[in-house]
Amino acid sequence: MQTDADMLDAWRKGDRSAGEALFERHFDAVARFFRNKVDHGIDDLIQRTFLACVETKDRFRGDSSFRTYVFAVAHNVLGKHYRSEKRHGGKIDFGVTSVFDLSPSPSVIVAKHREQQVLLQALRKIPLENQVVLELYYWEKLSAREVATVVGVPEGTARTRIRRAKQLLEIEMGKLMGNKALLETTIANLDGWAESLREQLRSPT
């Protein structure tokens, strides 16, 4: 199997099929990135992300993996999406504002288990910058260094955000769950519940 770097090199040399294959490889991950953060227009955001990658492919220097680069572009597209909506006035502090604040409708994802439902709701109720780092860390298995690259902060700051995000998530899950024992087991197995949700987030439909 060709590496991302090989496919990117071929694409830059004019092989369109290599570019298409590269996007297909990362499509599910980009779809997952948007699915629990917006409740409409997901397909458009995915398209805008890959279009931005097309337009900037020659600027990608390889300082990070191409996958990390794609997430960084998606993160930028998400910020522009919410800031462009007239009702928000273009002024949003994502360190304070959550997806629930921006769009209080339920998640478009149908969860099979109570623990999954609570996890999804709690993620949407913590500040968006915290939601982003947790989902990248637990769903996409990015390292703290890679998360830092995606959101554009130093690695130490990313590690602090991940720790703080988990604390905020636990608080919100406690409010929603109301069962201390179930909350403790869910938090203890956060990796497992995140992985089970990851499998349900493969399609943008």
Protein Blocks (a to p, Z undefined) as FASTA:
>chain_A
ZZfklmmmmmmnopaklmmmmmmmmmmmmmmmmmmmccghklmmmmmmmmmmmmmmmmpg
olacfklmmmmmmmmmmmmmmmmpmklnopacfklbcfklmomcccfbdcfbfklmmmmm
mmmmgcfklmmmmmmmmmnopafklmmmmnopafklmmmmmmmmmmmmmmmmmmmnopak
lmmmmmmmmmmmmmmmmmmmmpcZZ
